[in-house]
Amino acid sequence: MNSLAPHPPRIFYEIFVRSFCDSNRDGKGDLNGITSKLDYLQDLGIEGIWLTPFFQSPSYHKYDVTNYMEIDPEYGNKDDFRRLLDEAHKRGLKVIIDFVINHTSSQHPWFLEAKKGKDNPYRNYYLWMTPAEIDSMGVAVREKTADSWETQPWHWANRGDKEKYYGMFWNGMPDLNMDNREVREQIYAVGKYWLEFGADGFRMDAAKHIYPSWEVEKSHDFWVEFRERMEAVKPGFYLVGEVWTSAEKVAPFFRGLKANFHFDLSLALQKIASTQTESENLVNMLLNNYDIFGRENPAFIDATMLTNHDQERLGSAVGNDKNKMKLAANLLLTLPGNPYIYYGEELGMLGKKPDENIREAFLWNTRANDKDRTNWKKPNFNTDSRVTPLRLQQQDPESVYNHYKKLISLRKYHPALWQVSPPNLQAAQTAWEGFVTFIRPHETGSLLVVQNLQSNTALVEIKDPVTETVFSTSGFKNIEGSVMEIPGFGMVVFRLG
C-alpha cells in the first residue's frame, strides 16, 4: 500500500455510494461499482475519494448507523471494500470514509437498550432530560439551521416516559453523549478499526454538533482528542469536518480537525455564477477568513467545494447554463484550498431538494446503453434529454466534462495552484467590475487569474507584470502589449514576472 503523499490529495471527489455505479444490477450503487470506475476517476485527475456512509443502516442514505463495524449488504462486504482500497491505492488514490458519530440510528442496539429505562447500562450513551429540565435550560426549541431544519429536538422514546432524548436532526437519529467515556472509547475503537483496515481518513459528519450548541466548547476539545487518538493509529491520516457556520465559529474546530469545508466560499461561488456579479469582494472575504482560521491553527486545510450531497446542485442553481457551470468550476479550481467535486458535477448534473433529487444516478452512457446506471429512484432531473451522459461528453471538446478535465490538469501542473496549506492568495492590481482577479503567489512562479463574469467580450488592460499566458478558454486574444480581449465567461491565467 502506498504511504500518504507529503501533500493531501490535490483533488477530491465525493461519491454518494447508492447512486454512482451499480455492479450487480440490483439498481443500487455499490462498492464494486466504485472499484470498476477507479480508472475513470484517475483519468479525470482525481487523487482522493470521499465515500458517503456505507455502514449498516435502515435508510437509503445511511447517515443513521445501526452497526459501525459492518458494511451494509446493499453495498457489498468487507472483501469488496478491501479490494476497493487496494485498487485505489495502486492508482495513487486515497479513500476517506464518512464517519457519523454525532448520532446513531434509533434502531442501533445501543439505543434499543437505552430506551428501556434509566437503569439500563446503555442509558447514558445518549442525552436524556425531563421536560422540566429542558424548559429550565431554555433548550426546548432550536432555530432552523442550514444543516438541520429540526426545531423540536427533544423526543419521547416510549409512551409514559418521564424523560425525552435529544435528537438534533430528527427522532430517528438520537445524539450520542460524548461526556460518557465509554461512548468515546467505542467511537475511537471504530475509527482505529477502519484506519487499520486501510482507509486513509475520515470525513466527519455533523462535526459542529458533537455536543449540543449550548456546549460547543466541548466539541472543540473533543476533536483535539479524536485527532490525537487517530494520529496514534495512522500518522498523517486525513481528517475533514462538516462545520456549516460562519468563519468565526468554524475557526476553533481547526484546533482538532485538520480540514473543514468552507461553506462561505461554496455559497459565494454559487451566487457569483448565478448572478454573474460579486456582491462581496471574494478575495477580501477569503483573506479575512484565512486570517481567522490561521489564528487557531496556522496549518489549517481549507476544504473547498461548489456543492455537496446536502445542497441544491450547481447545475440547477445556475439554470442549467453550461457557461455558468464552467465559470464556477474555473474559480473553484484556481482558488486556494483542497477542492472537492461532487459526483456528476463534472457532467453538469441537476437537482433540487428534497435530498433524493440531489443524489440521482450518475449518467455513464445513454440510457439504452448504460449497464452501470443505478435506478433505485426514478430521476426527476437527470435524464438523457436534460443532462448529456458522460460517454457523449467525452467526445465533445467543449463539454462540461472536458472543461473540468482541463482545469484539473492545469491545477495539478502548477505548484502555485495546487498548494494547499498555507493557502497562497493575494489581491491583484488588475481589477475591474464584472471580473474576479487574484494572484496565486509561489516561489516556483506566481500566477494571475482573470475571470470574466459577464457574457459579453471585454477589452481590458492587465496592470500586473505578466510574462506569458499559461491557460485560456477559447476566444482569448492579446491585442497589443498589455491590452487583452477576454471573451464572455472566459478565464485567462498568466505567469507573473
Secondary structure, 3 states (H helix, E strand, C coil): CCCCCCCCCCCEEEECHHHHCCCCCCCCCCHHHHHHCHHHHHHHCCCEEEECCCEECCCCCCCCCCEEEEECCCCCCHHHHHHHHHHHHHCCCEEEEEECCCECCCCCHHHHHHCCCCCCCCHHHECEECHHHHHHHCCCCCCCECCECCCCCEEECCCCCCCEEECCCCCCCCEECCCCHHHHHHHHHHHHHHHHHCCCEEEECCHHHCCCHHHHHHHHHHHHHHHHHHHHHCCCCEEEECCCCCHHHHHHHHHCCCEEECHHHHHHHHHHHHHCCCCCCHHHHHHHHHHHHHHHCCCCEEEEECCCCCCCCHHHHCCCCHHHHHHHHHHHCCCCCEEEEECCHHHCCCCCCCHHHHCCCCCCCCHHHCCCCCCCCCCCCCCCCCCCCHHHHHCCCCCHHHHHHHHHHHHHHCHHHHCCCCCCCECCCCCCCCEEEEEECCCCCCEEEEEECCCCCEEEECCCCEEEEEEECCCCEEEECCEEEECCCCEEEEEEC
